[in-house]
Amino acid sequence: MSVTRLLLLFPGLSLFVLLSQEPYKGPVPEKADVPHIRHANKLVPTDVGEAKDESAKGDTIYTVPGAAATARTPLTEPSFIIKVNQLNVQQMQLYRMEVKGGQRQLMLPQKPKKNSPRPLRLSLDSIGSGLFRLEVQEPLENGEYCLSPGGSNAVYCFAVY
């Protein structure tokens, strides 16, 4: 008999399973409102910045200075731990950046096309008081990436190698 079937047949068991989940015991970020890449028991803060936006031919181009982020991970589906003070983690989006002319760029057309950049899938879980785990839900290729809360030019950049 599957676990799902057992939980459906015995609703009290599902409450027990939910209550028996262990609390988060991993490392906690020192800085609030900065996503930190989790590498086992070590946290690596992402590069905090502000993307400049420009309009060109009906598209919006977001530019972040520098060709590469200093925050790096070998993980293709990284997870981030975030201690929240003011950051709106529910609106967080992840985009792959292109390196052009020594800067990282993202071009978003006003009228999205089939091959237009799209936000990559993320999941968000509360793991404690003001503490969240943000997980990438699809494999990332080697390259430059930025997390950004929707409606903001704030960026939290990292590289996958």
Buried (B, 14 or more C-beta within 10 A) or exposed (E): EEEEEEBEEEEEEBEEEEEEEEEBEBBBBEEEBBBBBBBEEEBBBBBBBEBEEEEEEEEEBBBBEBEBBEBBBEBEEBBBBBBBEEBEBEEBBBBBBEBEEEBBBBBBEEEEEEEEBEEBEBEEEEBBEEBBBBBBEEEBEEBBBBBBBEEBEBBBBBBBE
